Amino acid sequence: MTLLTVKDIYRKHIVPLTYTERQELLALIERATPKSGFAPGGNKRKPKLSSLRGVGADIWEGIDAQEYVNQLRDQWERPL
């Protein structure tokens, strides 16, 4: 038994379709394709951005956020 490749299916079944039939097929494929949750090139779910919450928190432990920002601003204002 020979398996058809995507290109074989395209040549054999899609090329002979009319423009309208191709549009109908595209609409069917679009409805059957998830809009999100899948990474390009595979069917793996993308991790949620919220899963990164707290990562690297230990780096900032004991550092005052406002003091850090003030130090950055001071560096920007110094002439090079």
N, C-alpha and C positions, 0 to 999 in steps of 0.2 A: 504494500500500500504506500503510495507516494503522498507526502504531505505538501500542500500548497503553501507557498510563501505569500506574504502580503502583496508583493509585486505581482505574483501569478494571479492572485485573486483580483487585483486591480485591472490587469490586462484582460483577463477573461470575463469579468463580470461588471466592472465599472466603466471601462472605456466604451462599451457598446450602448450605455444608457444615454438617454436624451438629457439635455440641460435640466429640464424640470424634474426628471427622475433623480438626477444627481443632487439637486437642491433638496428633494424629499429625503434622500439618503443622509445628507449632511444634517438635516434637522433631526432625524432619528438618532444619529450618532451623538449629536450635541445633547439631546435629552438624556441619553444613556450614560453620558460622561459626567462624573462628579465635578462640580465647579471648584471645590477646594478640598484640602485634606490629603492630597496625594502629591508626592514630589515628582518633578519631571524625570522621565526615564525609569520609572518604577512605580510600584503600587505600595510604597511605604508611606505611612502617615508622617506628615511634618510635625515636629515637636511644637508644642504651644510655647509662645514667648513667655508666658507666665511660669513655665517650668524652670526658667532661669532666675526666678526670684530668690534672693539670698545668696546666689553664687558670688563668691569673692567678698562676702560681708566681713570676713575676718581681716581683710586688708585695711578696711576703713575703721576698724574697731578703735575707739579712743580718740578719733580725729573729729574735731568740731567742724561741721560742714561750712558754717559761715566764715570761720577763720581760714579754712582752706581756700575758699573763694576769694577772700581778701588778699591772701598771699599771691594767688594767680593774677589778680588785677594789678597788684604792685609790680609783678614781673613784666606785665604788658606795658606799664607806664614808664618803665626804665628805658633810657636810650640805649641803643645797641652799641 
